[in-house]
Amino acid sequence: MTTGPVLRGPDQLSASWLSRVLKQRVETVAVTAGSGNWSSQLSIKAQLSDGTTRALRLKLCLGDTFGPSEVNYYTRDYLGMIDAPLVPCFDAHYEPGVGYHLLLEDLAGTHVDNKRVAPTLSYGLAVAEALGRLHRHHWCTQAAPDRSALDRYFNEVRPGLVPMEHVTSCSLRERFELHEAAFRHRWSRPQGMSLLHGDLNPTNILTPAGKTAPVLFLDRQPFDWSLTYGVAASDLAYVLVPWWPEATLRECEAAILRRWYDALNAPEYRWSEARADWRLSVEQCLNVPMEWCSKPATLETMKGLWQEQFSRVQCARARHGNA
């Protein structure tokens, strides 16, 4: 699914290149520049020789911040999966030290992300169904993460402990240490594990405008410290706990967790195991605001967000008897 080197800017985007990628003759190309948090985004209107128009989006993620994970996400990881809940990708290429590009279908005219959409049970069930199918595709296909991977993860998060204690006036050290020990013990066993997305915040979940399904996932961009394979329930916990209002989550959580479990269709993974993994994953969500607090800049600039996330984690934890 690649036509050559990584594209580095709009000047390299041509009708002839698109013709080769789409396997259709492209007559003209109109490009509008945009941006993302970690990438450049180009909206493309391609006029084809048959008179039709294609809406496309070129994502340029240059530099060495991210590896090939997102390219693999579209071109390798879910090949053979029927109706994979991913945005259609027409071309992708990664080069070490350079970065990568993705040519995706532009769904801006038909879909919305869920940043400003109030979550509902029907939406949560659709996400759980899609995520369960995605997890099933790589269910128990790798060994558990090794100690060095877990060390990188906790070394990134741990510096946020003291600043978060200072701002919240909560004593968290003993709780964090107990969780880290339990986490390391559980993540040493490979059952219940799959390939993770790792960042299913509301902006990375698309749905058709005015509808809750079908769900599409995008933007899998792990950092070098991110855990990319592990306890699958942690993906679902991140979808819900830091982002959903507490009252909505309290009402919908059990049904959503059960829908995800049923979508896995993994009878060797008992429901009791899934619930235990869920409780651990809820507590893991404390690491989300803690990571924001680990850097002086985001401690302040993201204060409103991480304090809200901290409050939601506290409520979810109390409901599960971990207070």
Secondary structure per residue as TSV (DSSP state, phi and psi in degrees):
chain	resnum	aa	ss	phi	psi
A	1	M	-	360.0	38.4
A	2	T	-	-138.3	144.3
A	3	T	-	-109.2	3.7
A	4	G	S	149.0	-155.6
A	5	P	S	-63.6	165.7
A	6	V	-	-64.6	130.7
A	7	L	-	-74.0	139.0
A	8	R	-	-114.5	-4.1
A	9	G	S	-176.6	170.3
A	10	P	G	-63.2	-23.5
A	11	D	G	-66.8	-18.8
A	12	Q	G	-92.9	-2.2
A	13	L	-	-91.4	110.5
A	14	S	-	-128.0	163.9
A	15	A	H	-63.1	-37.3
A	16	S	H	-67.3	-39.7
A	17	W	H	-63.6	-46.0
A	18	L	H	-63.9	-36.1
A	19	S	H	-60.4	-42.4
A	20	R	H	-66.3	-40.1
A	21	V	H	-68.4	-48.0
A	22	L	H	-82.7	-12.6
A	23	K	T	58.2	34.9
A	24	Q	S	-142.6	147.0
A	25	R	-	-74.0	124.5
A	26	V	E	-102.2	124.9
A	27	E	E	-86.3	-48.6
A	28	T	E	-139.0	156.5
A	29	V	E	-133.3	127.5
A	30	A	E	-115.5	128.8
A	31	V	E	-121.3	133.8
A	32	T	E	-121.7	125.5
A	33	A	E	-81.0	142.6
A	34	G	E	-139.7	-162.6
A	35	S	E	-154.3	162.1
A	36	G	-	-134.9	178.4
A	37	N	S	-64.0	-36.3
A	38	W	S	-128.3	17.6
A	39	S	S	-157.3	170.0
A	40	S	E	-101.8	142.9
A	41	Q	E	-124.4	131.8
A	42	L	E	-121.0	120.5
A	43	S	E	-86.3	133.0
A	44	I	E	-125.1	132.6
A	45	K	E	-113.0	112.8
A	46	A	E	-107.3	120.5
A	47	Q	E	-90.5	120.6
A	48	L	E	-92.6	162.6
A	49	S	T	-66.9	-21.1
A	50	D	T	-85.8	4.6
A	51	G	S	93.3	-7.1
A	52	T	-	-86.8	164.9
A	53	T	E	-122.9	138.8
A	54	R	E	-112.8	134.6
A	55	A	E	-100.8	120.6
A	56	L	E	-131.3	162.8
A	57	R	E	-135.3	125.8
A	58	L	E	-101.9	121.5
A	59	K	E	-104.1	123.9
A	60	L	E	-113.0	117.1
A	61	C	E	-123.4	91.1
A	62	L	E	-100.3	154.1
A	63	G	S	103.3	-172.4
A	64	D	S	-110.1	19.4
A	65	T	S	-66.6	-38.8
A	66	F	S	-122.9	149.5
A	67	G	-	-90.8	-152.1
A	68	P	S	-84.6	8.3
A	69	S	H	-56.1	-44.1
A	70	E	H	-71.7	-34.5
A	71	V	H	-63.6	-44.5
A	72	N	H	-62.0	-35.5
A	73	Y	H	-55.4	-41.0
A	74	Y	H	-91.8	-28.6
A	75	T	H	-107.6	-14.6
A	76	R	T	-134.2	-47.1
A	77	D	T	-64.8	-31.3
A	78	Y	T	-122.8	22.6
A	79	L	T	-60.5	136.9
A	80	G	T	87.5	-8.2
A	81	M	-	-83.9	123.2
A	82	I	T	-73.9	129.5
A	83	D	T	54.4	46.4
A	84	A	-	-59.5	135.0
A	85	P	S	-79.8	60.1
A	86	L	B	-124.1	151.5
A	87	V	-	-65.8	132.6
A	88	P	-	-56.8	133.5
A	89	C	E	-121.3	132.2
A	90	F	E	-105.6	-21.4
A	91	D	E	-160.7	144.2
A	92	A	E	-157.0	141.0
A	93	H	E	-154.2	139.2
A	94	Y	E	-124.7	140.3
A	95	E	E	-131.5	126.9
A	96	P	T	-55.5	133.3
A	97	G	T	80.8	-11.9
A	98	V	T	-107.3	-48.7
A	99	G	E	120.7	-148.6
A	100	Y	E	-154.0	165.1
A	101	H	E	-128.9	154.3
A	102	L	E	-131.8	135.6
A	103	L	E	-109.0	110.8
A	104	L	E	-116.4	157.3
A	105	E	E	-65.7	136.0
A	106	D	-	-89.3	111.8
A	107	L	-	-100.9	12.8
A	108	A	T	-58.8	-28.8
A	109	G	T	-79.7	-14.4
A	110	T	T	-125.4	-21.1
A	111	H	E	-124.7	161.6
A	112	V	E	-132.1	150.0
A	113	D	E	-81.1	173.4
A	114	N	S	-107.4	24.7
A	115	K	S	-63.6	-39.6
A	116	R	S	-112.4	16.7
A	117	V	S	-104.0	123.6
A	118	A	-	-64.8	127.8
A	119	P	-	-68.2	147.2
A	120	T	-	-134.8	168.5
A	121	L	H	-61.3	-43.9
A	122	S	H	-62.4	-39.2
A	123	Y	H	-65.6	-45.5
A	124	G	H	-61.3	-39.6
A	125	L	H	-65.6	-37.7
A	126	A	H	-65.7	-41.9
A	127	V	H	-63.6	-44.2
A	128	A	H	-61.9	-42.0
A	129	E	H	-61.5	-48.7
A	130	A	H	-65.9	-41.6
A	131	L	H	-69.6	-37.6
A	132	G	H	-61.6	-41.8
A	133	R	H	-65.4	-38.7
A	134	L	H	-64.9	-43.9
A	135	H	H	-64.5	-36.8
A	136	R	H	-60.8	-32.1
A	137	H	H	-63.3	-28.9
A	138	H	T	-120.5	28.0
A	139	W	T	-64.9	116.9
A	140	C	T	55.0	43.4
A	141	T	-	-99.0	-7.7
A	142	Q	S	-132.6	167.2
A	143	A	-	-72.7	159.5
A	144	A	-	-61.7	152.0
A	145	P	-	-56.0	142.8
A	146	D	-	-80.6	173.4
A	147	R	H	-60.9	-36.9
A	148	S	H	-64.3	-36.3
A	149	A	H	-65.5	-42.0
A	150	L	H	-67.5	-36.1
A	151	D	H	-62.0	-45.0
A	152	R	H	-59.7	-42.7
A	153	Y	H	-62.4	-51.7
A	154	F	H	-72.0	-30.4
A	155	N	H	-66.1	-27.3
A	156	E	H	-76.8	-38.0
A	157	V	H	-83.1	-40.7
A	158	R	G	-55.4	-37.2
A	159	P	G	-60.5	-15.1
A	160	G	G	-83.2	-6.8
A	161	L	H	-62.2	-55.3
A	162	V	H	-64.3	-47.4
A	163	P	H	-58.4	-38.5
A	164	M	H	-69.7	-37.9
A	165	E	H	-60.0	-42.3
A	166	H	H	-63.4	-44.8
A	167	V	H	-73.2	-40.6
A	168	T	H	-88.2	-14.3
A	169	S	T	60.8	26.9
A	170	C	-	-106.7	138.8
A	171	S	-	-85.0	115.1
A	172	L	-	-122.3	-8.0
A	173	R	H	-62.0	-50.5
A	174	E	H	-62.5	-41.6
A	175	R	H	-61.2	-45.0
A	176	F	H	-63.2	-43.3
A	177	E	H	-66.4	-39.7
A	178	L	H	-64.0	-41.6
A	179	H	H	-65.9	-43.0
A	180	E	H	-59.0	-42.3
A	181	A	H	-63.7	-44.5
A	182	A	H	-66.5	-39.2
A	183	F	H	-62.2	-49.3
A	184	R	H	-61.9	-39.2
A	185	H	H	-64.2	-48.0
A	186	R	H	-66.4	-40.9
A	187	W	T	-77.7	2.0
A	188	S	T	-87.3	-8.9
A	189	R	S	-109.7	128.1
A	190	P	-	-78.7	-12.9
A	191	Q	T	-65.9	145.3
A	192	G	T	76.7	16.1
A	193	M	E	-109.0	155.7
A	194	S	E	-157.8	175.8
A	195	L	E	-66.7	133.2
A	196	L	-	-103.7	148.1
A	197	H	-	-77.9	-51.8
A	198	G	-	93.4	-16.9
A	199	D	-	-147.5	55.3
A	200	L	-	-86.7	62.5
A	201	N	-	-76.5	167.4
A	202	P	G	-58.5	-27.5
A	203	T	G	-75.5	-13.7
A	204	N	G	-100.8	13.9
A	205	I	E	-124.8	118.4
A	206	L	E	-106.7	143.5
A	207	T	E	-137.5	155.1
A	208	P	E	-58.5	142.7
A	209	A	T	-55.5	127.5
A	210	G	T	80.6	3.7
A	211	K	-	-129.2	164.5
A	212	T	-	-105.1	-4.6
A	213	A	-	-155.5	157.7
A	214	P	S	-77.4	154.2
A	215	V	-	-92.7	141.5
A	216	L	E	-126.6	141.2
A	217	F	E	-109.1	149.8
A	218	L	-	-150.2	176.3
A	219	D	-	59.6	60.5
A	220	R	-	-90.9	97.9
A	221	Q	-	-129.8	73.9
A	222	P	-	-70.4	146.4
A	223	F	-	-79.8	172.6
A	224	D	T	-69.1	-13.8
A	225	W	T	-98.7	-6.5
A	226	S	S	-70.3	149.7
A	227	L	-	-91.1	114.9
A	228	T	-	-101.9	-9.3
A	229	Y	E	-141.8	130.4
A	230	G	E	173.0	-157.8
A	231	V	E	-60.2	115.6
A	232	A	T	-64.8	-31.3
A	233	A	H	-59.7	-22.3
A	234	S	H	-65.1	-31.3
A	235	D	H	-62.9	-45.9
A	236	L	H	-68.3	-38.7
A	237	A	H	-60.2	-40.3
A	238	Y	H	-67.1	-33.5
A	239	V	H	-58.4	-40.1
A	240	L	H	-99.8	-55.3
A	241	V	T	-63.9	-50.0
A	242	P	T	-75.6	-15.2
A	243	W	T	-115.1	-24.0
A	244	W	S	-91.5	140.0
A	245	P	-	-56.6	141.8
A	246	E	H	-57.6	-42.4
A	247	A	H	-63.2	-41.1
A	248	T	H	-67.4	-43.4
A	249	L	H	-64.1	-42.3
A	250	R	H	-58.8	-38.3
A	251	E	H	-75.5	-33.6
A	252	C	H	-106.4	-15.8
A	253	E	H	-56.1	-48.4
A	254	A	H	-61.8	-44.2
A	255	A	H	-66.8	-37.4
A	256	I	H	-68.0	-43.9
A	257	L	H	-60.9	-42.1
A	258	R	H	-66.1	-39.3
A	259	R	H	-62.4	-42.2
A	260	W	H	-61.5	-45.5
A	261	Y	H	-62.1	-43.7
A	262	D	H	-65.7	-37.0
A	263	A	H	-66.7	-27.3
A	264	L	H	-61.8	-37.3
A	265	N	-	51.7	51.4
A	266	A	-	-123.9	81.3
A	267	P	T	-61.7	-21.4
A	268	E	T	-72.8	-14.3
A	269	Y	S	-100.4	102.4
A	270	R	-	-70.7	152.3
A	271	W	H	-58.3	-37.2
A	272	S	H	-63.8	-35.7
A	273	E	H	-67.5	-41.3
A	274	A	H	-61.9	-41.3
A	275	R	H	-67.9	-36.6
A	276	A	H	-65.9	-42.2
A	277	D	H	-64.0	-34.7
A	278	W	H	-64.3	-45.5
A	279	R	H	-60.8	-42.4
A	280	L	H	-64.8	-39.1
A	281	S	H	-70.3	-32.8
A	282	V	H	-60.9	-45.8
A	283	E	H	-66.5	-33.6
A	284	Q	H	-59.2	-27.6
A	285	C	T	-63.6	-16.1
A	286	L	T	-60.0	-27.1
A	287	N	H	-69.7	-16.3
A	288	V	H	-68.0	-58.6
A	289	P	H	-65.5	-29.9
A	290	M	H	-64.5	-35.8
A	291	E	H	-67.2	-37.7
A	292	W	H	-59.8	-36.2
A	293	C	H	-79.4	-8.9
A	294	S	T	-75.9	-10.4
A	295	K	S	-126.5	130.5
A	296	P	H	-54.2	-37.1
A	297	A	H	-64.7	-52.1
A	298	T	H	-76.0	-21.8
A	299	L	H	-54.5	-39.2
A	300	E	H	-93.5	-49.1
A	301	T	H	-68.9	-27.7
A	302	M	T	-106.6	22.0
A	303	K	H	-60.5	-43.1
A	304	G	H	-60.4	-42.3
A	305	L	H	-68.9	-50.6
A	306	W	H	-69.5	-30.6
A	307	Q	H	-67.1	-38.6
A	308	E	H	-64.5	-42.6
A	309	Q	H	-63.2	-41.0
A	310	F	H	-59.9	-44.5
A	311	S	H	-61.8	-41.4
A	312	R	H	-68.0	-39.1
A	313	V	H	-63.3	-41.8
A	314	Q	H	-59.2	-44.3
A	315	C	H	-66.1	-44.0
A	316	A	H	-64.0	-40.2
A	317	R	H	-63.4	-43.1
A	318	A	H	-62.6	-38.0
A	319	R	H	-65.1	-28.1
A	320	H	T	-94.8	13.1
A	321	G	T	75.2	24.0
A	322	N	-	-102.5	4.5
A	323	A	-	-71.6	360.0
